[in-house]
Amino acid sequence: MELPFVVGVDGSESSLHAVDWAVDEAVRHGLPLRIVHASLWERYEGAALAETPGADPAVVTEHDLAESVVALADQRARQRAPTLEISTSVLPEDPVSALLREARLASAVVTGVRGRGPIRELLLGSVGLSLAARAPCPVAVVRGRAENRHTANGRIVLAVGDTTAAAAVRYAFREAAVRECEVEAVRAWRRPAHRTAPHPLLTGAPAHAEEDHASALLDKALDTIAEEYTGVTLHRSLVEGSARHALVTRSCAADLLIIGAHRRHGHLGPQLGLVGHTVLHHAECPVAVIPRTSDSG
């Protein structure tokens, strides 16, 4: 069964950028595209009409607007890829619940970085953040400049941390293979704050023990999967300092930034770690969040 790419739309410019990106991804992978708009128009509109004597049925309704949002996205997608298999759906429920359900039978869920309405100026809409924290499939939040969204750089950046699973690494190499671009795997490291670097002649310890340890962990995460994708050029980057800063900086020259879903449960339910929050709010290119699978290790 071919699982589609699912893209959530709300009529905003950001969601149309997400449609473009999702179309290109679906074409690259030879998969269908599903366009979904979800809102609670049925609940509120039904109540409003019931309370309005003599309401004119010819008046444009929220459902009409929802249908037009999907029709516009569908038209845009078909113009971009005329032969792509595309389906659409308008769902009378909140967007997060609808897209999480769609995610159960999706190759990936794609969303824009901002929604429409009074909170559209926020750096990241609640839908994208909630999906990244909870979806069972990869979630791509399409953000950044046009050149970063449209593969102008020929580079994918992969974040490699202590908890990065094989699923994220494999996703990065698979994307690089279909895009015919390179992968830069980034591993940040720090010296322990409580310890200054000792002189190796006095202690017998390596001068760069922490860096060497980070390098070994980077190799361990990459080597097996890299051997399966010999046609993909791989660059290994060890960065002393903040992983968040390193990834946001490198996103400026990337077409896609990939991170593993470091999820934790708080009082508001599943949440992403600090690195995930930072790149989803500040990266200069689309960000893909990859969940850990049963065989991720």
N, C-alpha and C positions, 0 to 999 in steps of 0.2 A: 504494500500500500504506500503510495506516494503522499507523504505528509506535506501540506502546503506551507508557504510562508504566510503568516497572518499579519496584516497591518491595520492598526487602529486609526480611524480618521475622525476629525471633529469639525472640518471645514477651515481650520486655521492654516496659515502659510507653513507652519512647522510640520503639520501632519501631511501636507502635500509634498514636502521634501522627503518625509518618511515613505510616502508612496513611491516616489522616484527611486529611492534607495532599495526598497523592497522589490520593485520590479526588476532592477538590475541583478539583485541577488537571486531571485527566482529564475531568471534567464541563465545565469551562470551555472546554477545547480540543476537546471532542467526540471524544476518543480513548479506546481501551480501556485497561484496567488489568491488569497482570500482577503477581501476588504470588508472591514467590520466597523459599523458605527453603533455605539451603545449609549443610551441616555434614558432618563426616567420620564420622558415626555408623556408616556401613556398614563402614568399615575397622576401627574399634575394637570395634564391637559384634560383628562376625563373628569376630574373633580371640578375644574374651572368651567367646562361646558355644562356640567350638571347644575351648577349654581348660577348660570347665566340664562335667564328666560329669553327666548327668541334669538338665541345665538345663531349667527349667519354661518351655515356650513360652507359657504363659498370663501370665507376668510381663510387665508393661509395659516395652517396649523403648524405646531412644532413637528408633527409627524411628516408633514410636507417638507419642512426644512431638512429633517433627517434624511429623507429620501433624496433630496437634491444634493446633500453633502456626499452621499455615497455615489450618486450618478456622476458628479463632477470628478470624484476620485477614479471611478471606473473609466470614464472617458480619457482622463489623463494617462492612466496606466495603459490603455489600449493604443493610444497614440504613440507611447514610448516603445511598446513591444506588441505589435499587431497580432502575432501568432501565439502569445502567451495565454494559457488557460487561466481564466479569471472568474471567480464567483464573488458575490456580495451578500451582505446581510445587515439588516437594521434590527437591533435588539432592544426591547423595552426594559432595560435594567442598568444598573450603574456600570460604568466602563471597566472598573477593576475586576468585578465579579465576572463580567462577560468575557473579558480577555483571558482571565485565569482559566476559565472553562475551555475556551478555544485553545489555550496553550497545551492542553492534555493531548490534543491530536494535531500538533503543529511542529514543523521543523524548527521554527523560530517565530517569535512575536516581535514586531517592529513598531516603534512608536516615535512620535516627534518629541522635541524637548520642552515645548510649551503648549499649553492648551489655549482655548479661547475663553472669554469671559473675564470677570474682574480680577482673577489671579494670573492672567496670562503673562504678566511681566516677571513672575517668579523665575528663578534660574532653572528649576526643573519641576515640572508638574507632578502632582501626587500619583497620577496613573503610572508614569514611567518608573518612578521610584518604587511603588508598590509591586509592580510586575517584576522588576529586577530582584527584589527581595524574596519573592514567593513563587515565581513561575517554575514549572518542572522542565521547561525547555529553555534554550538560549533566548535572551532578550536583548535586542539592539535598540539603543536610544540614539536617534539620528540628530546629531548636533554638529556645530562647527561651520567653517567657511565652505563655500561651494567647491573649491578645489580639493578640500579634504574629504568632502562627501563623494566626490566623483573620481576617485582613484588616480589623482594627478601625481601623487608622490611615489607610488610604487613600493610602499612599505607598510607592513603591519607591525604594531608594537604589542608584544606579549608581556604582561606582568607576571613575574615568577616569584612567589612568596613562599613562606613556610607551609601554607596549606593549599597551594595550587595543585589541583588534581590533573590527572592525565587527560581528562575530557577537555579542559581548557587548552592544553598544549596541542592536542590533536586537532581541535577546532582551528587554531591559528595556522597550523601547517596545511590543513585542508583548504582554508580560505586562500592562503598564499598560492597554493597549487592552481586553483581555478582562476585566480586573478593574475597569475604569472608575475608575482612580485616577491619581495624578500621579507624575512621575519627578523625583527630585532627583539631578542629576549632580554628583558631588563630585570636585574636582581639588585636590590639595594641592601646595603649592610652598614652597620655602625660599630664603632668601638664601644665597649661598655662604659657608661658614663662615670662609674666609680673608679675606673682604672686608667692611668696614663700608660702610654706605650712604653714598655720597658726596653732597655738596651739588650739586644740579643746576646751579646758577648758576656753580659752579666748573668743572665737568667737561663740561657740555653734555649729559650723559646723562640719560635720564628718571629721575625719582625712584622709579618703581615698575617698573623694567625686567623684573625676574623675574616679578612678578605679571602684567604685560601679556603676557609670553611664555606663561605658564600659561593665561591667558585665551584667547589665540589657539589654543593646542593643544586646549583644551576645545571651542571653537567648531568647529575642524576635525573633531574626533571626532564631534560631534553633528549638525551642521547638515543634512547630506544626508539622514540617516535621519529626523531630526525633521520634515523637510518631508513625508515620507511618512505621518506620524502626526499630522496637524494637530489631531485631536481630543484628543490627550494633552497635558495641562499639564506644562510643563517648567520646572524651577527649576535655575539654574546656580549652584553654590556653589564659590567659590575660598577655600581655607583655608590660611593660613600655618602650617606646622608639619608634624607627623607625619600621614601618610595613615592609619596604623593607628589612631591615637587618634581622628581625625576620623570614620572609618567606624564604629568601635565605638560612639562617642557617638551618632551619628545612627541607628544600628540600634535604639536604644531607642524611637524613634517611627516605625519602619518595619515593613512587613509582609514585606518581602523585601529582602535585600542581594545585589546581583549584582556579581561580579568576573570579569574575564577570567582564564583559566588561564595564569599566568606560570610555565611549567614549565622546569626545568633538570635536567640529568642529573648525579647525584652517584654516589658509590660504592654507594649502595643503590638506584640506579635513578632514575626520574623523581620529582622533588620539586617542591612548590610553593614560591613565593617567600615572603618574610617576611610580607608583607601578607596573603597567602592563609592562612598558618598562624595568624596572629593572629585574623582574623575568624572562621575556622572554630572556634577555641577559645573566643572571648569575645563574639561578636555576640549581641545580645538578640533576634534574629529569625532565621528561616530564611535560609540562605546558598546561592546558586546559583553554581556555578563553570562558566564557559562556555569550552569549548576553542576554539582558533583553527581556523577552517576554511580550505579552499583559496581561498575568495573573500573572506576576512576583511580582506585588505590588511595 
